[in-house]
Amino acid sequence: MKRFGESAPRVTAYVALGANLGDARATVQAAVRDLNHLPHTALLRASSLYQTAPIDSTGPDYINAVAAISTGLSSHALLAALQSMEQAAGRLRPYQNAPRTLDLDILLFGDDMVQTPDLVIPHPRMGQRAFVLVPLAEVAPELVSTAQRLAVSAQAILKL
């Protein structure tokens, strides 16, 4: 039983941020700052911004980053909070891989493995995307292997 004043257990989670509509750079920078304002959550580190061409999509280049956070939220509560941030930024989902004003994905949530209809952790495609692995390696180099880096080395990515 939780006693008065006791805080929820905290987990380190990694969140991928991306945008390619509107002022994508400003949107991603604001979203990084806004992570620090989520309930029971603190921003630990954020990567540099990176520019990449869309993969399996169309539209302008994306601005991407990865943030490490410490949170007392559950993985599903964090997902709900991130989806609220996306909606506040004007995110629409007209079709799969549509251009985005803001895209926030939970990559890792401590050591948890989650497989539900609305959430899969670790993120199922993170190992296939330079726009995820390069900034993740910047904030948590121990989480990205040499083999993973080599697997995405042909994907163009520009550090801003």
C-alpha positions, 0 to 999 in steps of 0.5 A: 500500500502506498503511503501518503507522500510516497512517489510512484516508482520512476522509470527512464523512458526514451521518446522520439520526436519528429515533425515535417509540417509548419515550423517543424524545428520550433515545434520539436524544440517546444515539445522537448521543453513540454516533456518536462511539464508532463505530470510526474515527469522530468526531462533528463537529456535531449539530443541535437536536432536532425534533418532527414527525408521522409521514409515510407511517406511524402512531404518536406524533410523531418526534424527529429530528436530523442529525449530521455525522461524520468517519469512516474507515469505508466507507459500507457499514461505516458502514451496518452500524455504524448498523444495530447501533446500531438493533438495540441500541436495540430496532429491529424491522422488522415492516413498511415505515414501522413506528414505530421505537425508533431509525432511522439513515440515511446521508444523504450520504457525502462526494461518493460516490454509492452505489446498491446493494440495501441502500444508496442515497446520497444518501438518495433521499427526503431532499429531500422531508422537512422532518425531514431538511432542516431539521436538515441545514441547521442543521449544514451550511447550504451543503448545503440550497438555498433551493428545497429549503427551500421544497419542504418548507416546508408540513411542520410541524416544531417545534424543541425 
